[in-house]
Amino acid sequence: MKTLFYKPDYFINQDGISKVEEIRIGSIKQSILVQGQYTTNPVLLFLHGGPSMPIPGVSSRGKDYTIVTNTKHLVEHFIVVFWDQRGTGKSYHNDIPQETMNIEQFVADTIELANYLRSKFNQEKIYLAAHSWGTIPGLLAIIRRPDLFYTYTGISQIINWVENDRISYAWAIEEARKRNNRKAVKELSIVGPPPYTESFAQWSVLRKWQQRFGTIIHTDEKIKHPGFRRIALDLLFSADYTVKDVYNSFVKGFKLIYNLNFIKELSTIDFRKSITTYNLPVNLIHGKKDVHVHGQLVENYYQALGDKSNVKLYWMDKSGHAFHPDDTRNIEEILIGMKSKHK
């Protein structure tokens, strides 16, 4: 029997890989975490959300539960690659030009990293999965270069940025009134409904009240989620992260990316009009309780597709935007199932 070395929550055998690697992507150094029991397995690349929230990212080494999937069985079937995107976590650097923090650059970085992984592991194509913000460069990458990818999985897929903000705004106003939170009602009424393209302050007011009203995590009398605090603490307790890396993600990286030009660019995202057919299999996975990236837009998008033969929509019953552990196990199985169809 082969000897095993232990990592928290799962085992990697002696033929496997568990490594944090710094490589140059898009002219700057960026960090990836590579994990898998066998280096001959296909590659699965994950794009995290945020963009200044690297979960799952480099800090996820040795973790089974992440915000979007489990990894214990995933690493048996794939070489799983988690990536701290430019300006985030271990890929933050003080000299990153702010003008490079744009959608086009993130798409180019994704394609460049995909090609690097194909070459490194001698594979024709890789699998791609993305969560929340990551679904924007992820979806654009597979449309631009379908030849690089076997499949795409959009978890909490963003469809139309402004429309999602409109729904979020209506939800936040209603929630503020239910809670009799006069301050929230006043601030939200002053900025008014989206689109928010005149100032960062407009956009940040809605985000502030979304956060305070708990749009990321769903929990109720029957559904108990471990909470965002547990997820965030994984960064602090990661063997590969420093306190500086955490600060760079949530403070310096946030300031770097969220400028008015980037917010204006996000307001142009409307995949209902720009992407209506696919040349490879696509999974869309969404939490039924998600009031941050609203599922009705994904449902409407899916129903409007003329050809659904390449697209499947899955609902996770216990999850909001950050997925419940029961559902992350289901997502892990969906991802493994995609591999079995492309042997």
Stockholm file with secondary structure:
# STOCKHOLM 1.0

chainA/1-343         MKTLFYKPDYFINQDGISKVEEIRIGSIKQSILVQGQYTTNPVLLFLHGGPSMPIPGVSSRGKDYTIVTNTKHLVEHFIVVFWDQRGTGKSYHNDIPQETMNIEQFVADTIELANYLRSKFNQEKIYLAAHSWGTIPGLLAIIRRPDLFYTYTGISQIINWVENDRISYAWAIEEARKRNNRKAVKELSIVGPPPYTESFAQWSVLRKWQQRFGTIIHTDEKIKHPGFRRIALDLLFSADYTVKDVYNSFVKGFKLIYNLNFIKELSTIDFRKSITTYNLPVNLIHGKKDVHVHGQLVENYYQALGDKSNVKLYWMDKSGHAFHPDDTRNIEEILIGMKSKHK
#=GR chainA/1-343 SS CCCEEEETTEEEETTCEEEEEEEEETTEEEEEEEEESCTTSCEEEEECSTTTCCSSSGGGTTCSBCSSCBCTTHHHHSEEEEEECTTSGGGCCTTCCGGGCSHHHHHHHHHHHHHHHHHHTTCSCEEEEEEGGGHHHHHHHHHHCGGGEEEEEEETCCCBHHHHHHHHHHHHHHHHHHTTCHHHHHHHHHHCSSCCCSCHHHHHHHHHHHHHTTCSCCCCSSCCCCCHHHHHHHHHTCTTCCHHHHHIIIIIHHHHHCCHHHHHHHTTCBHHHHCCCCSSCEEEEEETTCTTTTHHHHHHHHHHCSCCTTEEEEEETTCSSSCCHHHHHHHHHHHHHHHHTTC
#=GC SS_cons         CCCEEEETTEEEETTCEEEEEEEEETTEEEEEEEEESCTTSCEEEEECSTTTCCSSSGGGTTCSBCSSCBCTTHHHHSEEEEEECTTSGGGCCTTCCGGGCSHHHHHHHHHHHHHHHHHHTTCSCEEEEEEGGGHHHHHHHHHHCGGGEEEEEEETCCCBHHHHHHHHHHHHHHHHHHTTCHHHHHHHHHHCSSCCCSCHHHHHHHHHHHHHTTCSCCCCSSCCCCCHHHHHHHHHTCTTCCHHHHHIIIIIHHHHHCCHHHHHHHTTCBHHHHCCCCSSCEEEEEETTCTTTTHHHHHHHHHHCSCCTTEEEEEETTCSSSCCHHHHHHHHHHHHHHHHTTC
//
